[in-house]
Amino acid sequence: MPEDDRKKRAIRSFVLRQGRMTASQRNALERLWPRYGLAYDTSPLDLDTVFGRQAPRFVEIGFGRGDALAEMAAAHPEHDYLGIEVHRPGVGHLLIRIEQDGLKNIRIVNHDAVQVLTHMLPPGSLDGIYLFFPDPWHKKRHHKRRIVQPDFVEVLSRVLKPGGILHMATDWQDYAEHMRTVLATSPTFINTVPGDGYADRGGRPQTKYEQRGRRLGHEVYDLRYRRQ
Ligand SMILES: C[S@@+](CC[C@H](N)C(=O)[O-])C[C@H]1O[C@@H](n2cnc3c(N)ncnc32)[C@H](O)[C@@H]1O
């Protein structure tokens, strides 16, 4: 493989800190993972089999503790949700909520979302993708680690149905501008807000991460694009 390709592949949007896992998160992972977790694989999933029905399908990339995902799934029992997150304690936290709230419409993959979307999701299989508060990588020398890049947008466009929605949010103005710039280069995504503006939050639930940003005085930017 050429050196440049190898470097490109090695750049990831996350640094895996396993962090501290609570006893209840570990317990939830042991008990509930077999029911709600999907092992990473390089062949495409049959989503009707995974969820046991046909329904509109949504993915949340980097769900953190999963509170937004749990709220959306509770508000829309008629939709199916696939959550993708690399941080295992967050997966444990979401499993606890799935059990507490009796949610049947969530499945989880604990792996790099770029690989999951590339290999595990069939083309045109999603009605919507949520990317809420991706790691900002705010230092200039780290900007290449930001998950929103032209290649990533191509991956999203493959798995979304025509008419499917990409909803992103960030509390870093320069990341919001970066998102707009990258999406403007895509031939398949159209900003749903006239004049290439920012969107309202729609039904996006608030997470702890957002609350913390707001306490620090950060403004929040929502961006909503439609796949043509
Ligand atoms: C800043 S946190 C925000 C979490 C959550 N969306 C929220 O609003 O509270 C970003 C999350 O994205 C996850 N993440 C970053 N890159 C990822 C990737 N390539 N695949 C899956 N998860 C990723 C991180 O582990 C982290 O939990």
The ligand as an ORCA input file, in Angstrom:
! r2SCAN-3c Opt
* xyz 0 1
  C     -17.848     14.613     22.171
  S     -18.594     13.056     22.348
  C     -20.331     13.378     22.161
  C     -21.196     12.240     22.591
  C     -22.709     12.402     22.348
  N     -23.023     12.453     20.935
  C     -23.264     13.606     23.058
  O     -23.742     14.541     22.391
  O     -23.256     13.626     24.302
  C     -18.145     12.253     20.822
  C     -18.327     10.729     20.868
  O     -18.055     10.181     19.591
  C     -17.370      8.938     19.767
  N     -16.652      8.671     18.519
  C     -15.685      9.440     17.951
  N     -15.295      8.920     16.777
  C     -16.034      7.783     16.591
  C     -16.071      6.810     15.561
  N     -15.279      6.904     14.474
  N     -16.929      5.781     15.692
  C     -17.728      5.683     16.778
  N     -17.740      6.581     17.802
  C     -16.896      7.627     17.699
  C     -16.490      9.172     20.972
  O     -16.127      7.966     21.602
  C     -17.408     10.037     21.848
  O     -18.192      9.243     22.712
*
